[in-house]
């Protein structure tokens, strides 16, 4: 039979007779004409199956059409026809197209989400969504659009339901742009309703650390000179997870997953000492003291002026004299008393252990004053320490001398971790009239040179950041 005769039958609506002739034609001689005749008959039959709701049969016919394409002179018309029937054979096409259109308008975006949820309620015999990859992507973007328009105004419960609906999509691209955008809105919900949303649980269901795109790891661009670049999406997500897992008192172990997360973050952002500190804290909390100290030895030069690193060290050091020094150093660096409650109590305890009741009483008095200023009650630990005080002892009027000696001890102990340079102080004044000094390649601010004359030979102990910049820590006059 000829190609022309098969087409006439097909166009007349006699699909069964056209199929018989096309099949007979193929069996007698398979060429581009017989393949093309069968292709177009299959196309019309596929359309009929879709109209009757017989999606499985339509897909099977589309597969037969695709097998014929390599033997045809395809000028892209046949390929477009195949794509059309593939597109139309997916269930709920009209519903998802309608939902997509509704999602573009703020007034109808809620209805778009409702229709999407209705489509996603239809499952196959294996419990999977009936809609395939393309329709799932459309559903995902409808949910994304709803989150974009409602995340700041809708109740947290509604936003959580939308996120849960997205997680039911099992054939969206992961990683992918849509998937990353959903994570962005989840972070937004966490920021606005921190107590109502367990972000760490969502993050695990979302896919975790292996589901980021390359773009997700890239930090943003600083908006003004001197400002830090915004954290990448991956960093913000990891930070939220780590914060939740550490707990309110920041002392809960992170577990193996949390530790692996920190290792990955350190690998990708080697210049971020805060991630290294968190890893050291995790080592300390899980009994790996030596590993914790090894990390602190590497990061201490860059965190020398941060009070929290000294409180960390105070809990790890064996020598009580050095522990006192670390706590004194921490307190000297932090003026906000609300951050020093634990340090004050720990210092008072150590001072009592060595019999210095007057100094301990001074620390407890400062602790109590700080709690009163914050309108908070002292802790039970405070009252237990107060009971240990010798009632006949008068609190010291100042612990300044104790601090100076203790800080000198701890700084001398850790000074070998710093680099050093010997040179002569050259005093200068900047454009604002503020004094500073140069020693070799180190720039010293007014506080560091306050008691040092111009031309004095000194040793500057410094750290070097990842950009090669020298950060002066200690200035000592040389002794001849």
C-alpha positions as CSV (number, residue, x, y, z in Angstrom):
1,X,0.0,0.0,0.0
2,X,1.2,3.5,-0.7
3,X,2.0,6.3,1.8
4,X,-0.7,8.4,0.1
5,X,-3.5,5.8,0.6
6,X,-2.6,5.4,4.3
7,X,-2.8,9.1,4.9
8,X,-6.1,9.4,3.1
9,X,-7.6,6.7,5.4
10,X,-6.1,8.4,8.5
11,X,-7.4,11.9,7.6
12,X,-10.8,10.4,7.0
13,X,-10.8,9.1,10.5
14,X,-10.5,5.4,9.6
15,X,-7.6,4.8,12.0
16,X,-8.0,1.1,12.4
17,X,-7.9,0.5,8.6
18,X,-5.1,2.9,8.2
19,X,-3.1,1.1,11.0
20,X,-3.6,-2.3,9.2
21,X,-2.4,-0.9,5.9
22,X,0.6,0.9,7.5
23,X,1.6,-2.3,9.3
24,X,1.3,-4.3,6.1
25,X,3.4,-1.7,4.3
26,X,6.1,-2.0,7.0
27,X,6.2,-5.8,6.8
28,X,6.6,-5.8,3.0
29,X,9.4,-3.2,2.9
30,X,10.7,-0.9,5.7
31,X,11.7,2.5,4.3
32,X,11.3,6.1,5.1
33,X,7.8,6.2,3.5
34,X,6.4,3.2,5.3
35,X,7.9,4.5,8.6
36,X,6.4,7.9,8.1
37,X,2.9,6.5,7.3
38,X,2.9,4.5,10.5
39,X,4.3,7.4,12.5
40,X,1.3,9.7,11.6
41,X,-1.2,7.0,12.2
42,X,0.3,6.4,15.6
43,X,0.2,10.2,16.3
44,X,-3.6,10.3,15.7
45,X,-4.3,7.2,17.7
46,X,-2.2,8.7,20.6
47,X,-4.3,11.8,20.6
48,X,-7.4,9.7,20.7
49,X,-6.1,7.8,23.7
50,X,-5.3,11.0,25.6
51,X,-8.8,12.3,24.9
52,X,-10.2,9.1,26.4
53,X,-8.0,9.4,29.5
54,X,-6.0,6.2,28.5
55,X,-2.6,7.7,29.5
56,X,-0.7,4.4,29.7
57,X,-1.8,3.4,26.1
58,X,-0.9,6.9,24.9
59,X,2.6,6.6,26.3
60,X,3.1,3.2,24.7
61,X,2.1,4.6,21.3
62,X,4.4,7.5,21.8
63,X,7.3,5.1,22.4
64,X,6.5,3.4,19.1
65,X,6.6,6.8,17.4
66,X,10.0,7.6,18.8
67,X,11.4,4.2,17.6
68,X,10.4,5.2,14.0
69,X,12.0,8.6,14.0
70,X,15.6,7.5,13.1
71,X,14.3,5.9,9.8
72,X,12.4,8.9,8.7
73,X,13.6,12.1,6.9
74,X,12.7,14.1,9.9
75,X,12.6,17.9,9.3
76,X,11.8,18.5,12.9
77,X,8.0,18.5,12.2
78,X,7.7,14.9,13.3
79,X,9.9,15.5,16.3
80,X,7.6,18.4,17.3
81,X,4.6,16.2,16.8
82,X,6.1,13.5,19.1
83,X,6.9,16.1,21.8
84,X,3.4,17.4,21.5
85,X,1.9,14.0,22.3
86,X,4.4,13.3,25.0
87,X,3.4,16.6,26.5
88,X,-0.3,15.9,26.2
89,X,-0.1,12.3,27.5
90,X,1.0,13.4,31.0
91,X,-1.9,13.4,33.4
92,X,-3.4,16.7,34.7
93,X,-1.8,18.9,32.0
94,X,-4.7,21.4,31.8
95,X,-5.0,21.6,35.6
96,X,-1.3,22.4,36.1
97,X,-1.2,24.9,33.2
98,X,-4.2,26.7,34.9
99,X,-2.5,26.6,38.3
100,X,0.7,28.1,36.8
101,X,-1.3,31.0,35.3
102,X,-3.1,31.6,38.6
103,X,0.2,31.7,40.5
104,X,1.3,34.7,38.7
105,X,-1.3,36.9,40.3
106,X,-1.3,37.8,44.0
107,X,-5.1,37.7,44.0
108,X,-5.2,34.1,42.8
109,X,-2.0,32.5,44.0
110,X,-3.8,30.8,47.0
111,X,-6.1,29.1,44.5
112,X,-3.1,28.1,42.5
113,X,-1.6,26.4,45.5
114,X,-4.9,24.7,46.3
115,X,-5.2,23.3,42.8
116,X,-1.6,22.1,42.8
117,X,-2.2,20.3,46.1
118,X,-5.3,18.6,44.6
119,X,-3.3,17.4,41.6
120,X,-0.6,16.1,43.9
121,X,-3.1,14.1,45.9
122,X,-3.4,11.6,43.0
123,X,-1.1,8.6,43.4
124,X,-0.4,5.5,41.3
125,X,-0.6,1.9,42.6
126,X,2.9,2.2,44.0
127,X,2.1,5.3,46.0
128,X,4.0,7.7,43.7
129,X,2.7,10.9,42.3
130,X,0.9,10.4,39.0
131,X,2.4,13.6,37.5
132,X,5.8,13.2,36.0
133,X,9.0,15.3,35.8
134,X,7.6,18.2,33.8
135,X,4.4,18.5,35.7
136,X,6.3,18.2,39.0
137,X,8.5,21.0,38.0
138,X,5.5,23.1,37.3
139,X,4.0,22.2,40.7
140,X,7.3,23.2,42.3
141,X,7.3,26.6,40.7
142,X,3.7,27.2,41.7
143,X,4.7,26.4,45.3
144,X,7.7,28.7,45.0
145,X,5.6,31.5,43.7
146,X,3.2,31.1,46.6
147,X,6.1,31.2,49.1
148,X,7.5,34.3,47.4
149,X,4.2,36.1,47.9
150,X,3.1,34.8,51.2
151,X,6.1,33.8,53.3
152,X,6.2,37.1,55.1
153,X,2.5,37.4,55.8
154,X,1.0,33.9,56.0
155,X,0.9,32.1,59.4
156,X,3.9,29.8,60.0
157,X,1.7,26.7,59.8
158,X,0.6,27.6,56.3
159,X,4.1,28.2,55.1
160,X,5.2,24.9,56.6
161,X,2.4,23.1,54.8
162,X,3.6,24.6,51.5
163,X,7.1,23.4,52.2
164,X,5.9,20.0,53.1
165,X,3.9,19.9,49.8
166,X,7.1,20.7,47.9
167,X,9.0,17.8,49.6
168,X,6.4,15.4,48.2
169,X,7.8,16.1,44.7
170,X,10.1,13.2,44.0
171,X,11.1,14.0,40.4
172,X,12.3,17.7,40.5
173,X,15.9,18.4,39.8
174,X,18.1,18.0,42.9
175,X,20.3,20.0,42.8
176,X,18.6,22.7,40.8
177,X,17.5,26.3,40.7
178,X,14.0,25.5,42.0
179,X,15.3,23.3,44.8
180,X,17.7,26.1,46.0
181,X,14.9,28.7,45.8
182,X,12.7,26.6,48.1
183,X,15.6,26.4,50.6
184,X,15.8,30.2,50.5
185,X,12.2,30.5,51.6
186,X,12.7,27.9,54.3
187,X,15.5,30.0,55.7
188,X,13.2,33.0,55.6
189,X,10.6,31.2,57.6
190,X,13.2,30.1,60.1
191,X,14.3,33.7,60.6
192,X,10.8,35.0,61.1
193,X,9.5,32.1,63.3
194,X,12.6,30.5,64.9
195,X,10.6,28.7,67.6
196,X,8.0,27.3,65.2
197,X,10.1,25.7,62.5
198,X,12.7,22.9,62.8
199,X,14.9,23.9,60.0
200,X,17.4,21.1,60.6
201,X,14.7,18.5,60.0
202,X,13.5,20.2,56.8
203,X,17.2,20.5,55.6
204,X,17.7,16.7,55.9
205,X,14.5,16.0,54.0
206,X,15.5,18.6,51.4
207,X,18.7,16.6,50.7
208,X,21.4,18.1,53.0
209,X,24.9,19.2,52.1
210,X,25.1,17.1,48.8
211,X,22.2,18.9,47.2
212,X,23.6,22.4,46.7
213,X,24.4,23.8,43.3
214,X,27.8,25.4,42.6
215,X,26.0,28.7,42.7
216,X,24.7,28.0,46.2
217,X,28.3,27.9,47.5
218,X,29.2,31.4,46.1
219,X,29.1,34.3,48.7
220,X,27.2,37.4,47.6
221,X,28.9,40.7,46.7
222,X,29.6,43.4,49.2
223,X,27.3,46.3,48.7
224,X,29.8,48.9,50.1
225,X,33.5,49.2,50.5
226,X,34.7,47.7,53.8
227,X,31.6,45.6,54.3
228,X,31.7,41.8,54.3
229,X,30.2,40.0,51.5
230,X,26.9,38.3,52.3
231,X,27.2,34.6,53.2
232,X,26.3,32.1,50.5
233,X,23.0,30.2,50.6
234,X,24.9,27.0,51.6
235,X,26.6,28.8,54.5
236,X,23.4,30.3,55.8
237,X,21.6,26.9,55.6
238,X,24.5,25.2,57.4
239,X,24.7,27.8,60.0
240,X,21.0,27.5,60.8
241,X,21.4,23.7,61.1
242,X,24.4,24.0,63.4
243,X,22.7,26.6,65.6
244,X,19.7,24.3,66.1
245,X,21.8,21.3,66.8
246,X,24.0,23.0,69.3
247,X,21.0,23.9,71.4
248,X,20.1,27.0,73.4
249,X,23.2,26.7,75.7
250,X,25.4,26.1,72.7
251,X,26.9,23.0,74.4
252,X,25.0,20.2,72.7
253,X,27.2,17.8,70.6
254,X,26.5,18.1,66.9
255,X,26.8,14.4,66.1
256,X,28.6,12.8,63.2
257,X,26.5,14.6,60.6
258,X,27.2,18.0,62.2
259,X,30.9,17.3,62.4
260,X,31.0,16.3,58.7
261,X,29.2,19.5,57.9
262,X,31.8,21.6,59.6
263,X,34.6,19.7,57.9
264,X,33.0,20.5,54.5
265,X,32.6,24.1,55.4
266,X,36.2,24.4,56.5
267,X,37.3,22.8,53.2
268,X,35.3,25.3,51.2
269,X,36.0,28.4,53.4
270,X,39.4,27.8,54.9
271,X,39.7,31.4,55.9
272,X,36.7,31.3,58.2
273,X,38.1,30.7,61.7
274,X,34.7,30.5,63.2
275,X,34.0,27.1,61.6
276,X,37.3,25.9,62.9
277,X,36.4,27.1,66.4
278,X,33.1,25.2,66.2
279,X,35.0,22.1,65.2
280,X,37.2,22.6,68.2
281,X,34.2,23.0,70.5
282,X,32.7,19.8,69.1
283,X,36.0,17.9,69.8
284,X,35.9,19.3,73.4
285,X,32.3,18.3,73.9
286,X,32.9,14.8,72.7
287,X,36.0,14.2,74.9
288,X,38.7,14.7,72.3
289,X,40.6,17.3,74.2
290,X,43.9,17.0,72.4
291,X,42.3,17.5,69.0
292,X,40.4,20.5,70.4
293,X,43.6,22.1,71.7
294,X,45.4,21.5,68.4
295,X,42.7,23.4,66.6
296,X,42.8,26.3,69.1
297,X,46.6,26.5,68.7
298,X,46.1,27.2,65.0
299,X,43.3,29.7,65.3
300,X,44.2,31.5,68.6
301,X,46.5,34.0,66.9
302,X,43.6,35.3,64.7
303,X,41.1,35.3,67.6
304,X,43.5,36.7,70.2
305,X,41.3,39.7,71.0
306,X,38.0,37.7,71.1
307,X,36.9,37.0,74.6
308,X,35.0,33.8,73.7
309,X,38.2,32.0,72.6
310,X,39.7,32.5,76.0
311,X,36.6,31.1,77.8
312,X,36.8,28.1,75.5
313,X,40.5,27.6,76.5
314,X,39.8,28.0,80.2
315,X,37.6,24.8,80.1
316,X,40.4,22.8,78.4
317,X,43.6,23.8,80.2
318,X,44.8,21.5,83.0
319,X,46.9,24.1,84.8
320,X,44.6,26.1,87.1
321,X,47.0,29.1,87.0
322,X,46.6,29.2,83.2
323,X,42.8,28.7,83.5
324,X,42.7,31.8,85.8
325,X,44.7,33.7,83.2
326,X,42.4,32.7,80.4
327,X,39.3,33.8,82.3
328,X,40.9,37.1,83.3
329,X,41.9,37.6,79.6
330,X,38.4,36.9,78.5
331,X,36.8,39.3,81.1
332,X,39.3,42.0,80.2
333,X,38.2,41.9,76.5
334,X,34.4,42.0,77.1
335,X,32.7,45.0,78.5
336,X,29.1,43.7,78.3
337,X,28.5,42.0,81.6
338,X,25.7,39.8,80.2
339,X,28.3,37.8,78.3
340,X,30.5,37.2,81.3
341,X,28.3,35.4,83.8
342,X,29.8,32.0,83.3
343,X,33.4,33.4,83.2
344,X,32.8,35.3,86.5
345,X,31.5,32.2,88.3
346,X,34.3,30.0,86.9
347,X,36.9,32.5,87.9
348,X,35.4,32.8,91.4
349,X,35.4,29.0,91.8
350,X,39.1,28.8,90.8
351,X,40.1,31.6,93.2
352,X,38.2,29.8,96.0
353,X,40.1,26.6,95.2
354,X,43.4,28.4,95.8
355,X,42.1,30.2,98.9
356,X,41.9,33.7,97.5
357,X,38.5,34.5,99.1
358,X,38.8,38.3,98.8
359,X,39.3,38.1,95.1
360,X,36.6,35.5,94.7
361,X,34.2,37.7,96.7
362,X,34.9,40.6,94.3
363,X,34.1,38.4,91.3
364,X,30.8,37.2,92.8
365,X,29.8,40.8,93.7
366,X,30.4,41.8,90.1
367,X,28.4,38.9,88.9
368,X,25.5,39.7,91.2
369,X,25.6,43.3,90.1
370,X,25.4,42.4,86.5
371,X,22.4,40.1,87.1
372,X,20.6,42.8,89.0
373,X,21.3,45.3,86.2
374,X,19.8,42.8,83.7
375,X,16.8,42.2,86.1
376,X,17.7,38.5,86.3
377,X,18.1,36.3,89.3
378,X,21.5,34.8,90.2
379,X,22.0,31.2,89.4
380,X,22.1,28.3,91.9
381,X,25.9,28.0,91.2
382,X,26.3,31.6,92.5
383,X,24.7,30.7,95.9
384,X,26.7,27.5,96.2
385,X,29.9,29.5,95.7
386,X,28.8,32.2,98.1
387,X,28.3,29.6,100.8
388,X,32.0,28.6,100.4
389,X,33.2,32.2,101.1
390,X,34.8,32.9,104.4
391,X,32.3,35.2,106.1
392,X,35.1,37.2,107.8
393,X,36.7,38.2,104.5
394,X,36.1,41.6,103.0
395,X,35.7,41.5,99.2
396,X,38.7,43.0,97.4
397,X,38.1,46.6,96.2
398,X,39.8,45.7,92.9
399,X,41.2,42.6,91.2
400,X,43.3,44.7,88.8
401,X,46.7,43.5,89.9
402,X,45.5,39.9,89.9
403,X,44.2,40.4,86.3
404,X,47.5,41.9,85.1
405,X,49.6,39.1,86.5
406,X,47.3,36.3,85.3
407,X,47.0,37.8,81.8
408,X,50.8,38.1,81.6
409,X,51.0,34.4,82.5
410,X,48.5,33.2,79.9
411,X,49.9,35.5,77.1
412,X,53.5,34.3,77.8
413,X,52.3,30.7,77.6
414,X,50.7,31.2,74.2
415,X,53.1,33.8,72.8
416,X,55.1,31.1,70.9
417,X,52.1,30.7,68.7
418,X,52.5,34.2,67.4
419,X,55.0,35.5,64.9
420,X,57.4,38.2,66.0
421,X,59.4,41.1,64.5
422,X,62.0,43.3,66.2
423,X,62.2,46.9,65.2
424,X,62.2,50.6,66.2
425,X,58.9,52.5,66.8
426,X,58.3,55.2,64.3
427,X,55.4,57.4,65.4
428,X,53.1,59.1,62.8
429,X,49.7,60.8,62.6
430,X,47.0,59.9,60.1
431,X,44.7,62.3,58.2
432,X,42.3,62.4,61.1
433,X,45.0,63.5,63.5
434,X,45.1,60.1,65.2
435,X,48.5,58.8,66.3
436,X,49.8,55.4,65.2
437,X,53.2,53.8,64.7
438,X,55.1,51.6,62.3
439,X,57.5,48.8,63.3
440,X,58.8,47.0,60.3
441,X,55.7,45.9,58.4
442,X,53.4,46.2,61.4
443,X,51.0,49.1,62.0
444,X,50.3,49.8,65.6
445,X,47.3,51.8,66.9
446,X,47.4,54.4,69.7
447,X,46.4,51.9,72.4
448,X,49.4,49.7,71.6
449,X,52.0,52.5,71.7
450,X,50.5,54.6,74.5
451,X,53.5,54.1,76.9
452,X,56.2,53.7,74.2
453,X,58.4,56.6,73.0
454,X,59.4,57.2,69.4
455,X,62.6,55.5,68.5
456,X,62.2,52.7,71.2
457,X,63.2,49.3,70.1
458,X,60.4,46.7,70.6
459,X,59.3,43.2,69.7
460,X,55.9,43.0,68.0
461,X,54.1,39.7,68.2
462,X,51.6,39.3,65.5
463,X,49.3,37.0,63.5
464,X,48.9,36.9,59.7
465,X,45.4,36.5,58.1
466,X,44.7,34.7,54.9
467,X,45.3,37.9,52.9
468,X,48.8,38.2,54.3
469,X,47.9,41.2,56.5
470,X,49.8,41.4,59.8
471,X,47.6,41.8,62.9
472,X,49.7,43.1,65.9
473,X,48.8,41.4,69.2
474,X,51.5,42.2,71.8
475,X,54.2,44.9,71.9
476,X,57.1,44.4,74.2
477,X,60.1,46.6,74.9
478,X,63.4,44.9,74.3
479,X,65.8,44.3,77.2
480,X,69.5,44.8,76.6
